[in-house]
Amino acid sequence: MSAEVLRLRGVGVRYDKSMLLRDIDWTVRSDESWVVIGPNGAGKTTLLQVAATLIAPTSGTIEVLGEPVEHADLTDLRTRIGMASAAIADQVPPSEKVIDLVLTAAYGILGRDAEDYDSADVTRAVELLDAIGCAHLIRRRFASLSEGERKRVQIARSLMADPELLFLDEPAAGLDLGGREDLLRRIARLVDDPRSPMMVMVTHHVEEVPAGFTHAMLLRKGTVLAAGPLHEVFTERNLSRCFGVPLLIERRSSRWTARALNDGAR
């Protein structure tokens, strides 16, 4: 039987006079994988940061991995959560080697210092890099990598501590078509692996939803327009309302596409 992994009730986030999130209700279970999608400024990254316990909500309650966040030991709870985002990549020291970037995730730090890592840690880091197609990069400096290589290395790092919950914040942003498809294929393999953590992914584009994801939430101006099984949420009506333009939505095999609906398109 699946268990609740994430539970938000009435969650709101205010910054100065702006409401970034408003009255969010969301329940995620262990046998689901979610994509959160919406236009710029919808509140997607803020929602991810709240769910990952990185920022506190202004209102409402949150339970993560069975623990009410307001009473939890956040230092301990965060070790059970993986996160891959551009915000983390921006903090990596310029001289950091790829192998060290992945290894330091075991300590929850950025920047290798005098920590000791045993052979099991090194083996796990190499295996994760290999699984994501980056084993050949282990001695390279992170700053020298292409955008696609950086995205894959970040995912390997996010898995190092063997998290129970994994957040991917726009993992395909900035990639060319080949790089995007390679990354999405690898994420799909992770989703299909029963050893992998439950995943939540943020994106702007339905084309970036990997195969295997089961559920979706549509956000617009900090509020939920629709949430539930992917095929029920990804309708032309819902997505047109979400992005404010009439859209034609198509599904082929396990992937989705969207384009503006012009007169005569049908």
N, C-alpha and C positions, 0 to 999 in steps of 0.2 A: 504494500500500500504506500502511495506517495505521501510525503510529509510537507508541511508548509516550510518554505525556505525564507520567504520574505512576506511581510504583512504591513501595509501602510493603511492608516485610517485617518481621514480628515486632515491630511498633511498639507501644510501651507508654508511657503517661504517668502518672507518680505525682505527687500533690500531698499533702504531709505523709504521712499514713498511708493515703490513698485512692488507688485505681487508677482514673483517669479513662478511660483506654483500656488494653485488654489484648490483646496478640498480634494486632494488625491486619495482615492481608495484603490488599493492594488494588492492582490494576493498572488504569489508565485509559488508553485509546488515543485518538488524535486524531480518529477518526470516531465517537466516542461522546459522549453528554451524560448526566451522572449526577445523580440526586437521592439525597440522604442523608436518611433519615427515621427517626423514633423519638420516644419520649416525652421529657418534660422530664428532664434529668439523664442522658440516654443517652450523652453525649459528642460530640454532633454538632458543636457549635461548636469544641470542643477539636480534633477531627479536622481541621476546616477550617483552623484556625490552624496546626496542624502541617504540613499539606500546603502552606500558603502561606508556610512558613518563618518564621512569626511567633513560634512557640515551638518549642523543641527537645524531641524525645522523650527519655524516660528510657532507653528501650531500643529496639533495632531500627535499621533503615536506611531511608533515603528517597532517591529520585532524582526530581528535578523537572525537566522539560524536558531530559532526558538528562544532567543533572548530579547526581552524588552530593552531597547537601546538606552533608555534613560537610567536604567539600573545596572547596565553591563560594565565590565572591565573592558574599555574600548581597546586598550593595548593588546589584550588577549584576543578579543573578537576580530580585530583587523588582521591578525595572522591567519584567520580562516577565510579571508576574502582576497581574491586576486583582482588587480586592476591594470589595464593597459590603456594609456591615454597620452595625448600629446603633452599634457601638463607634466607628466612624469618624465617624458623624454627630454623636455626642456631643462630639467634639473640635473641631467647626467653630466658629470665632469668631462671636459673635452678629451682628456687623456685616457678615459676609462676603456679597458678592453672588453670585448663582448663576453668572454667567459667570466670575467669579474663582475660585470653588470648582472648576469644571471645568478652567480653565486651569492652576491650580497643580498638578494631577495630573501635568502634564508634568515637573515638578520633584520630584514625590514629597513635596510639603509641603502643609500646611493653613494658610491665612492668607496673603493676598497682601501682599507687601512692596514691594521695589524691583526685582523681576525684570522683565526686558524680554521681551515676547512679540511675535513677528512676526505678520504678517497671516495666514500659513498656520495658525498656532496658533489664532488667533481664529476663523478660518473653520471649522476642524475642531471647535472647541468648540460653535459655533453649530449646525453640522450634526448633531452628536451629540445636542444638546438637542432639535433639531427631530425627529430620528428617534424619540426617546422621548416626544415630545409636549409638550416643555417650552420651546420656543423663545420663547414669549411671556413667560417668566419670567426672562429673562436679567438684567434690572436689579433684580429683586426681591432682598431679603435672604433668605438661606436660613432664618433663624429665623422668618420670617413665613409660610412655606409650610405647606400642609396636609400631613398624614402621607403621603398618596398622592403629592403633588408631590415631597416629600423623597425618597421611595423612587426615583422616576424620575430625579431629578437625580443621586442617588448612582450609579445605573447608568451614566448618561452620563459622570460623572467616572471611573468604573472603566475605561471604554473609551478614555479620552483618550490614554494612552500606547501604544495599539495593542497590548494584551497578547496573549500566546499562550494564556493560561489565565485563566479568569475564575471567581471564587468569589462566589456570591450567598448571603448568610447570612440566611435567613428574609425574603426581599424583600417578601412579602405580609403580614407580621405587622402587626396593628393597622389594617388597611384594611377599609372597609365592602365590601359585595358588589360595588357598581359599581366602586370603586377597585381591588379585587382582580382583577376580570375584565379591566379595562382594562390593568393591569400585566402579567398573565399572557399576554394577547394580544400585547403588545409583546415580551415575552421569547420567546414562540414564534416571532415574526418574526426575532428575532436568531438563534435556534437554526437556523432555516431558511436563513439568509444564509451562503453559503460563505465570506464574508470575516470572519465573526465568530470569536472565539476559542472554544476548547473550554470548555464550561461545567460547573460542579459547583454544585448548589443544595441548601441545607439547608432543611427544613421539618418541621413536626409533622403536616401534614395531606395526605392523598392528593388532596384537592380542589384543592390549590395546585400540583400538578404540571402545568406547561404542556404543551401539545401539542408533540410533537417530541422529547421526552426519551426516550432509548433504554435506559438502565440505572438500576438502583436498588440501594442498600445499606440494609438494616435494621439499626439499632443498638439495643441494649438493655443498660444497665448497663456500657457501655464495650466490649462485645463484638459481633462481627458475627453476626447470626442468619442472614442470607441476603444474597447479592450476585450480580448478573448481569443479564441482559436483563429489562426492566421487567415484561413479561407473565409471566415465570417467577417473579419475586420477589413481585409484588403478588397473592398468593393469600390466600384467607380464612384458611387455616391459618397462614401466615407472619405476616400482619398481626395476627391474634388473639394469637399468641404474643408479638409485639413489644409490643403495647399492653396485654396482660394482660386482655383482655375479648373475648368472642365477637363477631365482626364479620361483617357481610354486605357484601361488596365487589362493586361493579358498575362496568362500563366501558361508556360510551356514546361512540361516535366515538373521539376521542383523549383523553377526560377520564375521571377516576376519582371514585367516591364511596364513602364508608364510613359505616355506621351500626351501632349495637349490635343484635345479633341477639336478639330477644325470642321467647318461646314463641309458636308459631303464626305466626311471620314468614314462613315458607315456605308 
